Amino acid sequence: MITYEINDALYINLTNRCTNNCSFCVRNHPEVFEFDLWLVREPILEEIMADLETPELYDEVVFCGYGEPLERFKEVIEICRHIKQKGVKTRINTNGQANLIWNRNIVPELCGLVDSISISLNAKNAEDYVKLCKPEYGAAAYFSVLDFARECIKFIPEVWITVVDVISAYDIEVCRSIAEDIGAGFRVRHYC
Ligand code: SF4
């Protein structure tokens, strides 16, 4: 399934791939999700666009599926251009590792195309992050996520750092402080 609706938003599912393997990831618990998001193969841009003929029917278009949307950064840029032409708000839910994936700072290229970005942090330090999220890039991933968030503050109007409430109340508060220091909003997502 490439697109799915939740309330007034249209969600786009671009890939199963992710550079993390979080213990709480919905990919490991597909039974809890009402949509079948597993992609037998990744859709090409034309197939995605065919699902996006009328984005103006929605309040927001959100890049969020089974995997990390910025694994398909080039397609995200093309899709955002199309959606912004229709005057619709865009949001990306990301693990924040795109600059590692693409080996360069991609954030300036999101300027004017992405209205809101939600970055999963989920840990108060690199050691905890490695245990919980099992990143391909190891501890470097955690520091890259923080740098990515700082870059997003410069170029994207709304930046959120999120955690899932599988971590302790103390850890949540440390993450809240990290988000405040960066200048981002902070959200706690409920693990279901
Ligand atoms: S970052 Fe998101 S998509 Fe990737 S493994 Fe973790 S929860 Fe799943």
Boltz pocket constraint, residues with backbone or C-beta under 6 A from the ligand:
constraints:
  - pocket:
      binder: B
      contacts: [[A, 17], [A, 18], [A, 19], [A, 20], [A, 21], [A, 22], [A, 24], [A, 25], [A, 26], [A, 27], [A, 65], [A, 66], [A, 67], [A, 68], [A, 94], [A, 95], [A, 120], [A, 133]]
      max_distance: 6.0
